[in-house]
Amino acid sequence: FKRFLGGAVPNAFFDNILYLLHEIDRTARAYFQGLINLTILDTLTLAAGLWLLGIPGPLMLGLICAVLAWVPYVGSVLGGLLVVLVAATDFPADPSMAYWAIGLFVLVRLLDDFLYMPMTIGKSLELHPLITVLMIFAGGAVAGISGLMLVLPVLGVVMVIGETIGIIVSDPRLMARHRHSRALRRRQA
């Protein structure tokens, strides 16, 4: 892809395209590092709550639910169902444990959406927390589950592309080099 892009872009813009590819790679890496940090926070929060409730295997349940939460809606529902089923089977005589587990899971999801995600993924992509939350809502409204999954990495890439285009368009020397290169090719033809 880089070789194709290098051949398709005029030489005057080649350095900026390399910069663009580097920044897109950096943005994707930052997104996944933020996602790992989010998973760790979710795991620890849910594990602490499950431990306080007395449900066995809290760390493993917290990790499974945090990894399932990578798939919005469906993963969260499956993780919550898993926690409730474990609570119901380990405490069959006490149905209130299942309700406490549901309450804990809803609390962790709210913390995840409104506090942890802007702190981890939004910060790694250098986005304001309010923009992060609004983009998550917009992504879910526009494209459903896939929109929720892709909105932040796509936003990061679009921001990098916009920044690079702004650098190219606002650089008079670069634009002059490009015009001169086109004039030389025309004259040569």
DRENFI-290077 format. One line per 3 residues: number of its first residue (from 0); for each residue z, y, x of N, C-alpha, C. Coordinates in nm, 2 decimals. Layout:
N
NUM = Z Y X Z Y X Z Y X  ...;
***
This chain:
189
0 = 0.00 -0.12 0.08 0.00 0.00 0.00 0.00 0.13 0.09  0.08 0.12 0.20 0.08 0.24 0.28 -0.05 0.26 0.35  -0.12 0.15 0.39 -0.25 0.17 0.46 -0.35 0.22 0.36;
3 = -0.35 0.17 0.23 -0.44 0.22 0.13 -0.41 0.37 0.10  -0.28 0.41 0.09 -0.25 0.55 0.06 -0.29 0.64 0.18  -0.27 0.59 0.30 -0.30 0.66 0.42 -0.45 0.69 0.43;
6 = -0.53 0.59 0.38 -0.68 0.61 0.38 -0.73 0.70 0.27  -0.65 0.71 0.16 -0.69 0.78 0.04 -0.65 0.93 0.05  -0.56 0.96 0.13 -0.50 1.09 0.14 -0.57 1.17 0.26;
9 = -0.61 1.29 0.23 -0.66 1.37 0.34 -0.56 1.38 0.46  -0.62 1.39 0.58 -0.53 1.40 0.70 -0.43 1.51 0.70  -0.47 1.62 0.64 -0.37 1.73 0.63 -0.24 1.70 0.56;
12 = -0.25 1.61 0.47 -0.13 1.57 0.39 -0.06 1.44 0.44  -0.12 1.38 0.55 -0.07 1.25 0.59 0.08 1.25 0.62  0.13 1.35 0.69 0.27 1.36 0.73 0.36 1.37 0.61;
15 = 0.31 1.44 0.51 0.39 1.46 0.39 0.39 1.33 0.30  0.28 1.25 0.31 0.28 1.12 0.24 0.38 1.03 0.31  0.38 1.03 0.44 0.48 0.94 0.51 0.62 0.99 0.47;
18 = 0.65 1.12 0.46 0.78 1.16 0.42 0.81 1.12 0.28  0.71 1.13 0.19 0.73 1.09 0.05 0.76 0.94 0.04  0.69 0.85 0.12 0.72 0.71 0.12 0.86 0.68 0.17;
21 = 0.90 0.75 0.28 1.03 0.74 0.33 1.14 0.78 0.23  1.12 0.89 0.16 1.22 0.94 0.06 1.23 0.84 -0.06  1.11 0.79 -0.10 1.12 0.69 -0.21 1.20 0.57 -0.17;
24 = 1.17 0.52 -0.05 1.25 0.41 0.00 1.40 0.44 0.01  1.43 0.56 0.06 1.57 0.60 0.07 1.64 0.61 -0.07  1.56 0.66 -0.17 1.61 0.68 -0.31 1.64 0.54 -0.37;
27 = 1.55 0.45 -0.35 1.57 0.31 -0.40 1.69 0.25 -0.34  1.70 0.26 -0.21 1.82 0.21 -0.14 1.95 0.27 -0.19  1.95 0.40 -0.21 2.07 0.47 -0.26 2.10 0.42 -0.40;
30 = 2.00 0.40 -0.48 2.03 0.35 -0.62 2.10 0.21 -0.61  2.05 0.12 -0.53 2.11 -0.01 -0.52 2.25 -0.01 -0.46  2.27 0.08 -0.36 2.40 0.10 -0.31 2.50 0.15 -0.42;
33 = 2.45 0.24 -0.50 2.53 0.30 -0.61 2.56 0.19 -0.71  2.46 0.10 -0.73 2.48 -0.01 -0.83 2.58 -0.11 -0.78  2.58 -0.13 -0.65 2.69 -0.22 -0.59 2.82 -0.16 -0.60;
36 = 2.83 -0.03 -0.57 2.96 0.04 -0.59 3.01 0.04 -0.73  2.92 0.05 -0.83 2.95 0.05 -0.97 3.00 -0.09 -1.01  2.94 -0.19 -0.96 2.98 -0.33 -0.98 3.12 -0.36 -0.93;
39 = 3.15 -0.31 -0.81 3.28 -0.32 -0.76 3.39 -0.25 -0.84  3.36 -0.13 -0.89 3.45 -0.06 -0.97 3.48 -0.13 -1.10  3.37 -0.17 -1.17 3.38 -0.25 -1.29 3.46 -0.37 -1.28;
42 = 3.43 -0.45 -1.17 3.50 -0.57 -1.14 3.65 -0.55 -1.13  3.69 -0.45 -1.05 3.83 -0.42 -1.02 3.90 -0.37 -1.15  3.83 -0.28 -1.23 3.90 -0.23 -1.35 3.92 -0.34 -1.45;
45 = 3.81 -0.42 -1.47 3.82 -0.53 -1.57 3.92 -0.64 -1.53  3.92 -0.67 -1.40 4.01 -0.77 -1.34 4.16 -0.72 -1.36  4.18 -0.59 -1.33 4.32 -0.54 -1.35 4.36 -0.55 -1.49;
48 = 4.28 -0.51 -1.58 4.31 -0.52 -1.72 4.33 -0.67 -1.77  4.25 -0.76 -1.73 4.27 -0.90 -1.76 4.39 -0.96 -1.70  4.42 -0.91 -1.58 4.55 -0.96 -1.52 4.67 -0.91 -1.59;
51 = 4.67 -0.78 -1.64 4.78 -0.73 -1.71 4.79 -0.80 -1.85  4.68 -0.85 -1.90 4.69 -0.92 -2.03 4.73 -1.07 -2.01  4.72 -1.11 -1.88 4.77 -1.25 -1.85 4.66 -1.35 -1.87;
54 = 4.54 -1.31 -1.87 4.42 -1.41 -1.89 4.39 -1.46 -1.75  4.38 -1.60 -1.74 4.36 -1.66 -1.61 4.22 -1.63 -1.55  4.21 -1.62 -1.42 4.08 -1.60 -1.35 4.03 -1.46 -1.37;
57 = 4.11 -1.35 -1.36 4.07 -1.22 -1.40 3.96 -1.17 -1.30  3.97 -1.20 -1.17 3.87 -1.14 -1.08 3.74 -1.20 -1.10  3.73 -1.33 -1.12 3.60 -1.40 -1.15 3.54 -1.35 -1.28;
60 = 3.62 -1.34 -1.38 3.57 -1.29 -1.51 3.52 -1.15 -1.50  3.60 -1.06 -1.42 3.55 -0.93 -1.40 3.42 -0.92 -1.33  3.41 -1.00 -1.22 3.28 -1.00 -1.15 3.16 -1.05 -1.23;
63 = 3.18 -1.15 -1.31 3.07 -1.20 -1.39 3.03 -1.10 -1.50  3.13 -1.03 -1.56 3.10 -0.93 -1.66 3.03 -0.81 -1.59  3.08 -0.77 -1.47 3.01 -0.66 -1.40 2.87 -0.68 -1.36;
66 = 2.84 -0.81 -1.32 2.70 -0.84 -1.29 2.62 -0.85 -1.41  2.68 -0.91 -1.52 2.60 -0.91 -1.65 2.57 -0.77 -1.70  2.66 -0.67 -1.67 2.64 -0.54 -1.72 2.51 -0.47 -1.65;
69 = 2.45 -0.53 -1.55 2.33 -0.48 -1.49 2.22 -0.48 -1.60  2.23 -0.57 -1.69 2.13 -0.57 -1.80 2.20 -0.50 -1.92  2.16 -0.38 -1.95 2.22 -0.30 -2.05 2.22 -0.37 -2.19;
72 = 2.31 -0.34 -2.27 2.33 -0.39 -2.40 2.36 -0.54 -2.40  2.25 -0.62 -2.37 2.26 -0.76 -2.38 2.36 -0.82 -2.28  2.36 -0.77 -2.15 2.46 -0.81 -2.05 2.60 -0.78 -2.09;
75 = 2.62 -0.66 -2.14 2.75 -0.61 -2.18 2.80 -0.70 -2.29  2.72 -0.72 -2.39 2.76 -0.81 -2.50 2.80 -0.95 -2.46  2.71 -1.01 -2.37 2.74 -1.14 -2.32 2.87 -1.14 -2.24;
78 = 2.90 -1.04 -2.16 3.02 -1.03 -2.08 3.14 -1.01 -2.17  3.13 -0.93 -2.27 3.24 -0.91 -2.37 3.27 -1.04 -2.44  3.16 -1.11 -2.48 3.18 -1.24 -2.55 3.25 -1.34 -2.47;
81 = 3.21 -1.34 -2.34 3.27 -1.43 -2.24 3.42 -1.41 -2.23  3.46 -1.28 -2.22 3.60 -1.24 -2.20 3.68 -1.28 -2.33  3.62 -1.25 -2.45 3.69 -1.28 -2.57 3.70 -1.44 -2.59;
84 = 3.60 -1.51 -2.56 3.61 -1.66 -2.57 3.71 -1.71 -2.47  3.72 -1.66 -2.35 3.83 -1.71 -2.26 3.96 -1.68 -2.32  3.98 -1.56 -2.37 4.11 -1.52 -2.42 4.15 -1.60 -2.55;
87 = 4.05 -1.63 -2.63 4.07 -1.71 -2.75 4.10 -1.86 -2.72  4.04 -1.91 -2.62 4.06 -2.05 -2.58 4.19 -2.07 -2.50  4.23 -1.97 -2.42 4.35 -1.98 -2.34 4.48 -1.95 -2.42;
90 = 4.46 -1.87 -2.53 4.57 -1.84 -2.62 4.54 -1.87 -2.76  4.52 -2.00 -2.80 4.48 -2.03 -2.94 4.58 -1.99 -3.04  4.71 -1.99 -3.01 4.81 -1.95 -3.10 4.83 -1.80 -3.12;
93 = 4.77 -1.73 -3.03 4.79 -1.58 -3.04 4.66 -1.51 -3.05  4.61 -1.49 -3.17 4.48 -1.42 -3.19 4.47 -1.28 -3.14  4.59 -1.22 -3.13 4.59 -1.08 -3.08 4.54 -1.06 -2.94;
96 = 4.55 -1.17 -2.86 4.49 -1.16 -2.72 4.34 -1.14 -2.72  4.27 -1.20 -2.82 4.13 -1.18 -2.83 4.10 -1.03 -2.87  4.18 -0.97 -2.95 4.17 -0.83 -2.99 4.20 -0.74 -2.87;
99 = 4.30 -0.77 -2.80 4.33 -0.70 -2.68 4.22 -0.70 -2.58  4.16 -0.82 -2.56 4.05 -0.84 -2.47 3.93 -0.75 -2.52  3.90 -0.75 -2.65 3.79 -0.67 -2.70 3.82 -0.52 -2.67;
102 = 3.94 -0.47 -2.69 3.98 -0.34 -2.67 3.97 -0.30 -2.52  4.01 -0.39 -2.43 4.00 -0.37 -2.29 3.85 -0.36 -2.25  3.77 -0.45 -2.30 3.63 -0.45 -2.27 3.56 -0.32 -2.31;
105 = 3.59 -0.28 -2.43 3.53 -0.15 -2.48 3.58 -0.03 -2.39  3.70 -0.03 -2.36 3.75 0.07 -2.27 3.68 0.08 -2.13  3.66 -0.04 -2.08 3.59 -0.05 -1.95 3.45 -0.01 -1.96;
108 = 3.38 -0.04 -2.07 3.24 0.00 -2.09 3.24 0.15 -2.10  3.33 0.21 -2.17 3.33 0.36 -2.19 3.35 0.43 -2.05  3.45 0.37 -1.98 3.47 0.42 -1.84 3.35 0.41 -1.75;
111 = 3.28 0.30 -1.77 3.16 0.27 -1.69 3.05 0.37 -1.72  3.03 0.39 -1.85 2.92 0.48 -1.89 2.94 0.63 -1.86  3.07 0.67 -1.88 3.09 0.81 -1.87 3.16 0.86 -1.75;
114 = 3.22 0.77 -1.67 3.29 0.81 -1.55 3.23 0.74 -1.42  3.23 0.61 -1.43 3.19 0.53 -1.31 3.04 0.55 -1.27  2.95 0.54 -1.37 2.81 0.55 -1.34 2.77 0.69 -1.28;
117 = 2.82 0.80 -1.34 2.79 0.93 -1.28 2.85 0.94 -1.14  2.97 0.88 -1.12 3.04 0.88 -0.99 2.97 0.80 -0.88  2.91 0.69 -0.92 2.85 0.60 -0.82 2.70 0.62 -0.81;
120 = 2.63 0.58 -0.91 2.48 0.59 -0.91 2.43 0.73 -0.91  2.49 0.81 -0.99 2.45 0.95 -1.00 2.48 1.02 -0.87  2.59 1.00 -0.80 2.62 1.06 -0.68 2.53 1.01 -0.57;
123 = 2.50 0.88 -0.57 2.41 0.82 -0.46 2.27 0.88 -0.47  2.23 0.91 -0.59 2.10 0.97 -0.61 2.10 1.13 -0.61  2.22 1.18 -0.59 2.24 1.32 -0.58 2.21 1.39 -0.71;
126 = 2.25 1.33 -0.82 2.23 1.39 -0.96 2.37 1.44 -1.01  2.36 1.54 -1.09 2.48 1.60 -1.15 2.53 1.49 -1.26  2.66 1.47 -1.27 2.71 1.37 -1.37 2.66 1.39 -1.51;
129 = 2.65 1.52 -1.55 2.60 1.54 -1.69 2.45 1.50 -1.70  2.37 1.53 -1.60 2.23 1.49 -1.61 2.22 1.34 -1.61  2.31 1.27 -1.53 2.31 1.12 -1.53 2.33 1.07 -1.67;
132 = 2.44 1.11 -1.73 2.47 1.06 -1.87 2.36 1.10 -1.96  2.31 1.22 -1.96 2.20 1.26 -2.05 2.07 1.17 -2.03  2.04 1.15 -1.91 1.92 1.06 -1.88 1.94 0.92 -1.92;
135 = 2.06 0.87 -1.91 2.09 0.73 -1.96 2.07 0.73 -2.11  2.12 0.83 -2.18 2.09 0.83 -2.33 1.95 0.85 -2.36  1.88 0.93 -2.29 1.73 0.96 -2.31 1.65 0.83 -2.28;
138 = 1.69 0.76 -2.17 1.62 0.64 -2.14 1.64 0.53 -2.24  1.76 0.52 -2.30 1.78 0.42 -2.40 1.71 0.46 -2.53  1.70 0.59 -2.56 1.64 0.63 -2.69 1.49 0.61 -2.68;
141 = 1.43 0.64 -2.56 1.29 0.63 -2.54 1.24 0.49 -2.53  1.30 0.41 -2.44 1.25 0.28 -2.40 1.34 0.16 -2.42  1.45 0.19 -2.49 1.55 0.08 -2.52 1.61 0.02 -2.39;
144 = 1.63 -0.11 -2.39 1.70 -0.17 -2.28 1.63 -0.15 -2.15  1.50 -0.16 -2.14 1.42 -0.13 -2.02 1.44 0.01 -1.97  1.44 0.10 -2.07 1.46 0.24 -2.03 1.60 0.27 -1.97;
147 = 1.70 0.20 -2.02 1.84 0.21 -1.97 1.84 0.16 -1.82  1.77 0.05 -1.80 1.77 0.00 -1.67 1.69 0.08 -1.56  1.59 0.14 -1.61 1.49 0.21 -1.52 1.51 0.36 -1.51;
150 = 1.58 0.42 -1.60 1.58 0.56 -1.61 1.63 0.63 -1.48  1.74 0.58 -1.42 1.79 0.65 -1.30 1.71 0.63 -1.18  1.66 0.50 -1.15 1.57 0.49 -1.03 1.44 0.57 -1.05;
153 = 1.38 0.57 -1.17 1.26 0.64 -1.19 1.28 0.79 -1.18  1.40 0.84 -1.23 1.43 0.98 -1.22 1.44 1.02 -1.07  1.51 0.93 -0.99 1.52 0.96 -0.85 1.38 0.97 -0.78;
156 = 1.29 0.88 -0.81 1.16 0.88 -0.75 1.08 1.00 -0.80  1.09 1.03 -0.92 1.02 1.15 -0.97 1.07 1.28 -0.91  1.20 1.29 -0.89 1.26 1.40 -0.82 1.20 1.41 -0.67;
159 = 1.19 1.30 -0.61 1.14 1.30 -0.47 0.99 1.34 -0.47  0.91 1.29 -0.56 0.77 1.32 -0.57 0.76 1.47 -0.60  0.83 1.52 -0.69 0.83 1.67 -0.73 0.87 1.75 -0.61;
162 = 0.97 1.71 -0.53 1.01 1.79 -0.42 0.90 1.79 -0.31  0.84 1.67 -0.29 0.73 1.66 -0.19 0.61 1.75 -0.23  0.57 1.74 -0.36 0.46 1.82 -0.41 0.49 1.97 -0.39;
165 = 0.62 2.01 -0.42 0.66 2.15 -0.40 0.65 2.19 -0.25  0.68 2.10 -0.16 0.67 2.13 -0.02 0.52 2.15 0.02  0.44 2.06 -0.03 0.29 2.07 0.00 0.23 2.20 -0.06;
168 = 0.26 2.23 -0.18 0.19 2.34 -0.25 0.24 2.47 -0.19  0.37 2.48 -0.15 0.42 2.60 -0.10 0.40 2.63 0.05  0.34 2.53 0.12 0.31 2.55 0.26 0.17 2.61 0.28;
171 = 0.16 2.74 0.32 0.03 2.80 0.33 -0.05 2.74 0.45  0.02 2.70 0.56 -0.05 2.65 0.67 -0.11 2.51 0.64  -0.04 2.43 0.57 -0.09 2.30 0.53 -0.21 2.31 0.43;
174 = -0.20 2.40 0.34 -0.31 2.42 0.25 -0.44 2.48 0.33  -0.41 2.56 0.42 -0.52 2.62 0.50 -0.59 2.51 0.59  -0.50 2.42 0.64 -0.56 2.30 0.72 -0.65 2.22 0.63;
177 = -0.60 2.19 0.51 -0.68 2.11 0.42 -0.81 2.18 0.38  -0.81 2.31 0.35 -0.93 2.38 0.32 -1.03 2.38 0.44  -0.97 2.40 0.56 -1.06 2.39 0.68 -1.12 2.26 0.70;
180 = -1.04 2.15 0.68 -1.09 2.01 0.69 -1.20 1.99 0.59  -1.19 2.03 0.47 -1.29 2.01 0.37 -1.42 2.09 0.41  -1.40 2.21 0.46 -1.52 2.29 0.50 -1.59 2.22 0.62;
183 = -1.52 2.16 0.71 -1.58 2.09 0.82 -1.66 1.97 0.78  -1.60 1.89 0.68 -1.67 1.78 0.63 -1.80 1.82 0.55  -1.79 1.93 0.48 -1.91 1.97 0.41 -2.02 2.02 0.50;
186 = -1.98 2.09 0.61 -2.07 2.13 0.71 -2.13 2.01 0.78  -2.05 1.91 0.81 -2.10 1.79 0.88 -2.20 1.71 0.79  -2.17 1.71 0.66 -2.26 1.63 0.57 -2.39 1.71 0.56;
***
